[in-house]
């Protein structure tokens, strides 16, 4: 019997073997005179695809992340170029995966850029929703940071007139919100309880022999009604509010403790026959811990009248990295998410971004200096007052010629003279341009992260930063090409005259 050789399959950079009927990626049409976001993104992506200096390095980074340690056999997935393009389209256009799936199967420009658009009469290639989702989720924050450095280098090659030109940097921070509801201890207790009930329901559906949980929906409904009653008592006014709130809290706690005790008494009887059962047991234990925590918080705050320390509070049982951030603004006065510090140059490119972990603006300047000054030559670096500290300014002045860092509080004579110098005033006025960069980031999706988990949050921000830079570079490339065409037309007309 002849031995059949197993075909080696691996994830490719892009489809190098041209197939009859497929439209070539390099010939993707770019509509130059358009105010839409797509042409600028397509223009920059095509420039990268056609420039080995950049695409080789980007593909190497993606290969190291997506293919390292994996077997060279198996199912053929999306190629590296397709993953990269799909990720950028999602954030550059601020669309969800449903719209991205639709565009990947209907928009001819995107399909040709992906290398799947066919001529009329040839078999049509389509991408599944789950395939797009799973492949884009393979990217991570570290990979995207490395790619962004290459994109920034690419952008400087487009914008800079002289390669050795020093950068003028601006740094500011804003809040990227998590996809969470407004937290209260009793609403988080309800979240923990319902998720525990949902986990038990998965067991009872799989193993109908489990007893004692036939009326799980009654538990669900009762706890929801009691949570709503407590919320109504807390938010309403009128006479005897404290008594009504106390009564509602006691009722809610009695039911919550009864559920917690019932789960603890019966969880040992749940069968564990496979990995799914083990995962469900781990999840159930997790929700029991959260129930205990919020039963304690509700009891201490509403029954005993304690003031809960901020560090003991949790702001979401799902996105537990979420911080309660007060930036001193009137609207919104509170934001739930993570602070993101971005540093832009004079061309509007984001050269660095930093996700802050319970840190003040003034506490990250040293970290930013270590990351940025070893890579770039900086002539001017401006901040707002939130970043000021005498040690921060002294550190930067050893390596940056002009540090624009307004002081908090009262100025002495020397500081007053410094802040009234023409260069300081001009640079401080120019610093406000970073607000427009932040506004554009928010319109490209980096106002609120829909992805789940801290890993997804960091990935979402990384893709958004890269997509922003690519779009900005693409706009400049289109501007240069239109100017060149205009110049060529003038020469033709001059010769004709």
N, C-alpha and C positions, 0 to 999 in steps of 0.2 A: 504494500500500500504506500502510495506516495505521501511523503510528509509535507504538509502545508505550512509554509512559513507565515508567521504572524506579522502582519503589516505594522510597521512602526508609525505611530501617530503622535504628534506633539503640537502644542500651541504655536502657531506661526506668528511672525511679526506682522505680515500682511500677505495677501495672496500674490506671490511673485510670478507664478505661472499664469500667463494671460489666457483666459478661456474665451472661446468664441461666443459672442453674444453679450458678454459683460462690458459695460462702459468703463473705461479706465479712470481710476481715481484722479490722476494728474490732469485730466481734461474736464474736471468738474467746473461748471460755469458759475462765475461770480457776478452778480448784478451790482455793478459799481455805484450807480446812482439810485440809492435806496436808503431810507432812514430806519429800516428794520435792523434788528440785531444779528440776523443770520448771515448776511454777506460779510460783515467784518470778521465774524468767527470763522467762517469758511475760508476766507482769504488767509488768515494767519495759520490755520491748520494745514492748508495746501502748501504754504511756504515752508512749514516744518517738514511735511511729507517729502517735498522736493529738494530739501537741503540736508545732505548726509551729515554735515557738521553737527546738526542738532538732533535729527531723528535717530542716529546711531546711539547717542547717549541716552535718549529717552527710552528707546527700545531695550537697551541694556539694563536700565533700572527696572523696567516692567518685567523683563525676563527673570531678573534676580528675585523679584518679589513673587511672581505668579508661577514660576516653573522650578525654582530651586528645591531640590530634594524630592521631586516628583518623578514617577516612572515615565518613560518615553512611549508607553503604550496606553491605550484607553480611548475614551470618546473624544472626538475632535470638537473643541469649544470655539468660542469667538476668538478671532486673532487679536493680537495686542493693539493694533491700530483701531479696530472696531471698539474695543473696551474704552480706549482713551477718548475717542470721538464721542461716544454715547455719553460718557461722564461729563464732558465739557458742554454738550448740548443741553443736558438736563439743568445745569446751574446757570449757564449763560443766558438761557431763555426763561429761567425760573419756572420750570414745568415739573409735574409729577411723573411717575413711571407710566401711568396710563397714557398721558399725552406723548411721552417719549416712545412708547410702544407703537402708538398710532403713527407718529411721524416716521419711525424706522420702517414702516410698511407702506407708507403712502407718499411721503415727501421725496420727490425725485432727486433734489439736491443732496439731502442727507443720505439717501440710499446710494447715490453714486460716490459720495465721499466715503461711505462704508465699504464700497467695492461690491455691492450686491445688486446694483441696478442693471437690468438686462434690456436688450433691444426688443422691439416688438416681434412676437413669434417664438421667443425663447422661453424656457421654463422660468417661472418667477420664483425668486428666493424670498422667504419670509422669516422673521425672527420672532420667537415666542416671548411673551411677557416675562415669564419666570427665568428664561435664559438671559435676558437683558438684566434683570434685577440681580441674579446670582453673580453674574460676571462683573458688574460695576461694583458690587459689594466686596470684591476681592481686593480692591485698592485699600490702602491705609494711610494714616497721617504721615508717617516717615517717608514713604514712597512719594507722596505728593509734595512734600517739602523739597525733596531732591529734584523733582521735576520742575518745581517753581523756580529754583535757582537757574536752571537751564533756560526756562522761558524768560526770566528777567535778563539774562545774558543776550538772548535772542532779541528782546525788546530794545536793549541798549544799542545793539548793532543797527537797529532801525532808526531810533530817535537821535542818538549821539552824532554830532558832527565830527568830534575828535574822540578817539578811543580813550585817551588819557584824561578826559574831562572828569572833574570831581563831581560828586553828587551833593545836592542840597536836599536834605531829608526832613520830613515832618513825621511826628509820632503822636498818635492819639488813641483813645480806647472807647469802645461802646459795648453794649450788651447784645449778645446773640441769645435770643430766648429759647428755652426748651419747650417742647410740645406737652405742656402740663396744664391742669386746671388750677385755679387759685386755691392754695392749700389752707385747710384748718385741721386741727387735730381730730375732730369728729368725722370730717369727710375722709381723712386718710385712714381712720379706723374702719369706715365703711368700705373703702377700697380694699383694705387687707382682708376683711371678712368675706366680701363677695368673691375675691380671687381664691380664697381658701375653699369656699363652697363650689366654685367652678372646677377646682382641681379634684375635689371629692366626686363630683359628677362624672368626671372622666373615668375614675375608678369604677363607679357603679354601672356605667354604661358598658364597660369592658367586662366586668365581673358582676353579673346580676345577683349572684349569691350573697353579696355583701349586704348585711342587714343594718337597720337603724337609720338609713338615710333616704327613706321613701318620700319624706316630706321636706326635702332640701329646699324646694322652691318656697315653702312657707317661711323657712328661716330667712331666705333671701328677701322676701317681700316684707317681713316684719322688721328686719334691720334697716331696710331702706326707708320705711315709713318713720321709724324712730329717729333715724339720722335727719330726715327732712323736718320732723317736728322740733328737734333740737336746733337746727339751723334757723327755723322760723322764730323760735323763742329768743335766740341770740341776736337776730337782726332787727326784731321789732322793738317798739318802745312801750310806753304806757305804764300803768300802775302795776306793781308787784312783778316787775320784769325779772328780778333776781330769783324770786320764788318759782316762777314758771320755768326759767332756765335751769334752775337746780333740779326741779322735778323731772324735766325732760331728760337731763343728763343722767339722773339716777336710773330712769327707765331704760335708757339706751345702754348704760353700763351693765345692768342686770342681764339683759338679753345677750350682749356681746360676750360677757364672762361665761354665760351658759353655753354659748356656741364654742368658745375656746375650750372649755372643760370637756364638752362632748367630743370634739376633735381629738384632744389628747387621750381620751379614754378608748377611742376606737381606731386610732391610726395604726396601732400595732397589728390589727387584724387585716390590713390592706395587703393584698398579694403582690409580691415582686417577682415576676417571671421573666422580664426582659428589661432592656435599657430604658424603654419608655416608662415603665413602672418606676424604675429607680429615679428617673428625672422628675416624675410627678411627686414622689415622696420627698425629694430634696426641695422642690418648689413649695410643697405643703409645709414643711418645717420652716422655710423662710417666711411664709405668710403668718405662721403662728407666732414667730418672734416679733413680726411687725404688729400683729394684733396686741400682744403683751405690751409693747412699747406705747402704743397709742391709747390703750385702756388706762395705762398709768398716767399719761399726759392729760387725758380728759378728766380723770379723777382728781389729779393735783390742781388743775387750773379751775375747773368749774365747781367741784365739790369742796375742796380744801382752800381754794382761793389763792393758790401760789402763783407767782410770776415765773414762767418757765425760762431758764437761761437759753439764749439764742443757739448755743452750740449743741443743745440737746434736741433741737427741732429738726424734723425732716420735712422737706418741701415737696416730695413726690415719692411714692413707693416704687414707681416704675423707672423714672430718670433720677436716681439718687445722687447724681453729681450736681444737681440743680442748686444754685445759690440764690438767696434773697438779697437783691442788690438795690441799694438806695443811692442814687447819684446826685441828689439834691435838686432834682427837676420837679416842676409842678405837674407836668403830664408827660409820661407816667411817673408817679412818685416812687413806685416800686416795680422792679423788673425781675423775672424769674428765669435764670439761665446762667451763662458764663460771660465774663468780660473778655473781649478780644482786643488786643493791642495791635494796631497795624502801623507800619512805617512805609511811607511813600517817598518817591524821589520827585525831582522837578518835572518829570514826564508823566507823573500820575501812576507809575507802576508801583505795585506793592512789593518791596524788596524783602520784607520780613513780616511775619505775623506770629503772635504769641498768645496762647490761651491761658488766662490767669487763674491761678488756684488760690482763692481766698486771699488775694494779694492787692495791695493798694498800688496806684499808678507810680508813686515815688519809690516803691520797693522793687520795681522791675528794670530800672534804668541800667544797673550794673549788668544784668543778664543780657539786655539788648545790646549794650556796648560790646560785650564779649562776642556775641554772635555776628554783629554787623561789621564792626571795624576791622576784623581780620579778613573780611572778604572785599570790602569796598573802601575807596578813598573818599572821604567826606570833608567837604569844605564848610557847609552850614548845616546845623541840626537844630530844629526848633521843636518846642514842647509847649504845653499850656501849664498853668500854675499847679495843677494836680501832680505833676511830675517833679516839682521843685524840692530839692534838699541840697544843702551846701556841699555835702560829700558827693552827690551825683554830679553837680556842676563842676566841682574840682576834678573829678575823675575824667569827665569828657573833655575838659579844657586841655588836658595833657595830650590829647590825640586829635581833637577837632579844633580848627582855627576859630570858628565862630559858633558859640553855643548860645542859642536863644532860649532861655529858660526863665520866664518871669517869676519873681519871688512872691511867695505868699506873705501877706501881712505888710507891716510898715517898712518902708525903704530907708536906709541911711543915705548920706549924701553921695557916697561913691556909687552905690547901687542905683540911685535916682539918675545920676549922670549917665551911667551905662545904658539904662533903659530908655533914655531920651536921645541916644545917638541915632543918626539917620538909618544906619544898617540894621540896628536892632528893631527900630519901629517898622521899617519896610518888611523885614523878615517876619515879624510878629503879625503884621497885616496879611502877609502871604500865607501864614500858617492856617488861616481859616479855610483855605482851598481843600484841606484834608476832609472837611465836613462834606464836601460834594462827593469825594471818593467814598466816604462811608455811606452816603445816601445812595450812590450807585450800587454799592455792595448789597445794601438792604433790598433794593429793587431787583437784584439778581438772586434773591433767595436767602441771603445771610441776615435776615431780620429774625426769622424763627426757624429752627431746625425740625423737620418732620421725621427724621430718621431716629431709630430706637437705639438706646444705649450710648455710653460715653465714647465707645469706639466709633459708632455711627456718627455721633456729633462731631468728633474730630475729623473724620473722613469727609463729612459734608462741608465743613469749613475749608478744608484743604482743596477740594474740588472747586469750591466757589472762588477761592483766591486765584487759582490757575485760570479758571474760565474768565474771570474779570481781566486779568493781564492779557490773555489771548485776544479778547474782544478789543481792548484798548490798542494793542499792537496792530490788529487787523484794520482798525479805523485809520491808523497812520499809514499803513501800506496802501490802502485804497486812495487816501489823499495824495500820496506820492505818485501813484499810477495815473490818477486823473490829471495832476499837474503836468506830468510827462506827456500825456496825450494832448493836453492843451498847448504845450510848448511845440510839440511836433506839428500840430495843426497850424500854428502861427508860422512855422518855417515853410510849410507847404504853400500857404497863402502868400508868403513873402516872395517865394520863388515864382509863383504863378503871376504875381504882379510885375 
